Amino acid sequence: MSVKKILAKFSEIASNPSAQKDAYLAAGNKIVLVAPLYTPEEIVHSMGAVPMGAWGADCELQEAKKYFPSFICSIMQSILELGVKGTYEGASGIIIPSLCDSLKTLGQNWKYAVPSIPFIPMTYPQNRANEGGLAFTKAGYETVIKSLEEVLGTKFDAESLSKSIEIYNEHNEAMRKVSEVLALHPEVSAADRSNIFKSATLMLKEDHTALVSELLLALESATPGEARFKVMTSGIIADNPSLNAIFDEFGMHIVADDVAAESRQYRTDAPEASNPLDRLTKKFGLMDNCSVLYDVEKKRADLIVRTAKEKAADGVVVVLTKFCDPEEFDYVMIKKACEAANIPLALLEVDRQMVNYEQAKTIIETFRDLIESNTQENEKVLISAI
């Protein structure tokens, strides 16, 4: 199958989550919604259900305003909005982690706003790597398992979890690989790249791995296009079609990302351990470099600079979700680190209610001109040196 046809498959799935949900339900599958971030999908998968990402959608917020103040993350508001309006109906439950204040309030509001879909909390510790943190995480997973047994009517099985962990590790590897390969193929648009990552949240991971593998095989024989401007993106989510259209319009080729809904969630595999639940526990303990994971040293900023240099990115674009406190706090460190490394940086503030992206377009156009100017100056310096 051609690259174009495979990308069209990713687009079809990413652009219509409801159709994907309905298809799974019609096939007799049970669905458990998994809210961001780092929900233990492997457990859901091992118990025979489909873990389906609930990242909200770009929509007008009406019902959610009855439960949330306006100054709160629009991702959380849109998840609740869709829940109240029945978009998620048919799901057997929703797992919502506790990694930021907005997620904590989402879980509590969900219990009253969407009683038809049981709320399953996953409480994570901030100090996750020490003995106490690992024990706390494992206890949280055990609580999730008990709740899933109730809503799904199936029993947890350790051997099944082992198999699911391997499926997820394989998918992680495939997603890391496709990110590397896409960096070499500017002819694959920012919109297409976004669809690859978004569709991963809506499919069984083994099916998505197979489709990604098919794409990688097709790209091997494809002739790479020519990149005009190479950028790295960072943020929580960057899947809006209008936003990605702007990247494509101004020739911005994404060579790497630090986006939570994209590459960030595939960095860490479940390591070996005496039993599968300990493998998942250790996996969370190993996670790092994320705004919602406690890190007093804020090494994430250094990771962004290091990755941008490794990929020879012309600049970094931070797609900041409005009212996302963890990302706003981290932006200060990211800005300082990029300035110290002489890496051009652009900030785009977005939310799930945006319909007009003219300001973002102006910022990206200006950023392109800055990059172009820097390139010309560097070429002059090189000529002078010769």
N, C-alpha and C positions, 0 to 999 in steps of 0.2 A: 504494500500500500504506500502511496506517495506521502511525502511530508505534509502537503496541503490537506489531504484527506484525513490524516491522523489529527492534525491541528483542528480541523473542523469538528472532529469527535469531541475533543476536549472543550471546544467552544460550546457545543450543543449541551453538554452536561453542566458546564459552569454557568451558563445563562438561564438555565431552568431547573433550579433545585427542587421545586415542587413536583415536577414531572419525574425526577429521579426518585424522590421519596415515594410517590404513588406507584411507580414501577416495582420498587422493592416490596411494598405492601401487597400489591396485586399478585406478586410471586409467592406470597405466604411468609415473607420475612418480617420479623419484628425489628423495630427501629428504636434506638436510644439516642437522643440528642446529646451532643457533647459540646458544651460551651468552652470558649477559650479561657485560659491557656493550660496546656499540659494535662488535660484530662486523661485518665488511664483507659484509653481506648482498647488496649489489649485485653483487658478484663471483659469488656462488653463483647468483643469479638469472640473470645474463647467460650462465651456462654450462648453462642449461636445467634446473636442479634447483630444488626448493622449499626455501627457507630457513625452517626451522621453529624457533621459539623453544624453548629448553630452560631454563626458569626453575624447574624442580623442581615440587613439589606439597606440599600439606599432608598429611603421612603420618607413620606411626611409623617411626623410623629404627632399622634392625637391621643390615643388611649393611654400610652405610656406616660404622658404628662400628668395623669391622675395619680401616679405612683412615684414619679421622679421629679426633682427640681430640674430646671432647664440647664443648670450648670453642672451637668454630669455627662460622662462619656456617652456619645450617641450610639456606639456599638451596643452597649447594654440596653439603652432605651429602645433601639430597633429590634433587639431580640425579644423584649417583652411586648413590643407593639405587634410583632408577627404572631406571638403566642396568643395574645388577646383576640386578634382577628381571625384565628383559626388556621393559620398557614401551616402550623406544625401538627395539626390534629392527625391522629393515627399513631403517633409516637407513643411508646410504652413508658417513657420517662425522660428526664433531662438531668444530666450531671453537670453541676456548676461548681467550679473550684473557688477557693477563697483567697486568691493571690493578690487582689487589690480591693480597696474599699467599695468600688463600684460593683465588682462581682459579688461581694458580700450582700449588698443591698438588693442586687438582682435576684439572688436566691430567695431572700425573705419576701420580696414583692411577688415573685412567681407563685408562691404557695397560695396566695389569695387571688391573684389576677388570673391564673391559669390552673385551676384545681383539677381539670380533666387530665393533665399530664403531670404525674408525680415528680416532685423535686427531690433529687438525690444530692446531698452536699458532699464535696470532697475537700476536707480541711487539710491544708498543707502547712508545714512549719516554715519559718523564714530561715532559721539555722538548720539547713537540711542535710549537711554532710557528716555531722558528728553522730555519736551513738544514740543520743536522745532524739535527734532529728529523724534519723532513720527509723527508729522504733515508732515515732509519732506518725510518720508517713505510712508505715506498714499497717498500723492500726486504722488509719483512714481508709486504706484500700480494703481492709477486712470489713469495715462498715459499709462501703460501697457494694461489696459482694453480697452482703446480707440483703441490702435493699434491692439489688438486681434480682436475686433469687425470688423475692416477693413479687416484683412487677413483671418478671418474665416467666415465672413458674418453672424455671430450670435450676438445676444444681450446679454449683461451681465445681470444676474438675482441674486439678493441678496440671495433669498431662496436656489437657486442651490448652491451658494457658501457655505452656512451654511452646506448643506449636504456633500459637498466635504471636508470641514474642518473636519467633524466628521470621514469621511473615512480616512483622513490622520492622524488624532490623533490615530485612531484605529491601523493604520499601524505602527506608531511610537511605540506604546505599544508592538505590536507583535515583532518588530525588537529589542527592548530592552530586551524582554523576551527571544528571541532566542539567543541573545548574552550571557545572563546569563546561559541558558541551555547548550549551546555549550561548555562553560567553564568546564562543568562536563563530557564532552564526548570527550576524546582525540582520540577516534577511528574515529571521523570526521576530515578529513585532513584539513590542511591550505588551500589547493586548493578548497575543497568543501565549506569551510567557506567563502572564497572569492567569489565563485559563487553565494552564497545566497545573499550577499550584492550587487554584480554587477547586478544581474538579477532584483533587485528592481528598478534600474534606467531605465529599459527597458520595464516594464510592468505597466498596470493599477494597482494602488495600491490595489484596492479591490481584484483583482485576485492574487496579490502577497501575500496579507495577508492570503488568503484562503490556498495557498500552504505552507506558513510558519506554519500556524495552523496545517496543516496536518503533517508536519515534527515534530512539537512539540508533537503531539499525538503519533506518531510512536516512538519518542525517549523515551517516558515514559516507554515503555516496553523493551527498548534496554538495554543491559548490558554495562555499561561504561567500556572503556578500561583503561589502566594504563598510566598516563602521565609521561614522562621521564623528560622533562624540560618545565616549564611553563613560558611563556613570554607575555609581553604586547607590542603591536606595536603602533607606532604613525607616523603621516605624512599626506600628502594630498591624495595619492593613492598608493595602494599596490596590484594590481590585476594581475601582470605579472605572467604567469604560471611557468616560470623558477625560479622566486623568491620564489613562494610558494612551488615549488618542493624541493628547498633547505631547507626550514623550515621543511618539512616533512622528508627529508632524514636524518636530524640531530635530529629528535625527538622533535622539538620545537612546543609545543602545545600553541596556542594563547588563553589565558584566558580572555583577554580584549583588546580593541583597542581605540586609539584616532586618528583614521584615518578619514579624511574629507569625503571620498567617502564611508565610512562604518558607524560606530556608531555615529560619531560626529554630523551628520545631523539629527539624530532621538532623540536627548536629550530633545528638547523643543517642547511642544504642544502649540496649539493656545488656550489661556485662554478664559474665558467668557468675553463678552463685549456687549454693546448696539446694535451693528450690526456686521455682519461678516467681513467687511473690517477692522473694528477696532480690531477684534480678530487677524487677520493676522498681523496688524501693531504692536500690543502688543507682539505678538510672536517674531517678529524680535527684539523688544526692550529688550526682556528677554534673548536672545541668548548671549552666552559668551564662554570663554575658547577656543578660536580659533585664529589661527595666523592672519587671515584676518579681525578679529573684534577688533576694538580698545580697548585696556585695558592697561592703564598706569602701573597697578600693576602686570601684567603678571601672573595672578592667574592660568593660564593653567599649568604651571610647577608644582604647588602644587597639582592640580587635578591629574596629571599623577602619581606623587609619592603616593598620597592617594589611587588611584585606584589600583596601583601595589601592595601596601601593603594589601589592602582589599582582593585581589584575590590571595594573597600569590605567586605572580609572582617571578620567580628566576632572572628576569632581564627585561630590556626595550630595544626594538629595534626601533630606529628611522629610518624610510625609507624616506630619504630626497630627494625630487625632485630637481634635479640640476637646479640652477638659480632661485629657488623660494625664493625671498628675504624675505617675511614674515616668512617662515619656518626657514630660515637660521638665522634670528634675534632671533627667539624663542629658537633655539637649545642651545644657550649659557645659557639661564636660565634653560632649562630642564637639561642640563649637570650638572650645579651647584647644582640643587635641588636633582638630583639622587645621586651625590657624597656625599652630606651632609646626605642623608638618607641611605648611604651605599648600594645602589641598582646598580648592574652591568648594564652598558649601552653600546650598540653597535650602530654605525652609518653606515648606508648603503646609499650611494649616487646613485640615479638611474635617468634615463630619458627614454623617449618614444622611443629612437633610439637604446637602448642597445640590443645587440644580444649575448654578451658574459658576463656571470654572474660568471666567475671563481673568480674574486676578492671578490664578495659578498659571494661566497661559502667559501672562505678562512676566511673571517671575521666571518661568522656564526660558522664555525668549531672551530675557536679560542675562540669565545664567549661561545660555548658549553663546551669547555675544562675549561674555567674560572669558569663557573657556577658549573661544576662537582667538581672542586678543592675547591670552596667555600663550597659546600655541605659536602664534606669530612672533611674539617676543622671544620665546625659546628658540625658534628657528633662526632668528637674527643673531642671538648669542652663539648658536652653534656655527653659523656661517663665519662670524667674527673669529671664533676660536680656530677654525680651519685656516 
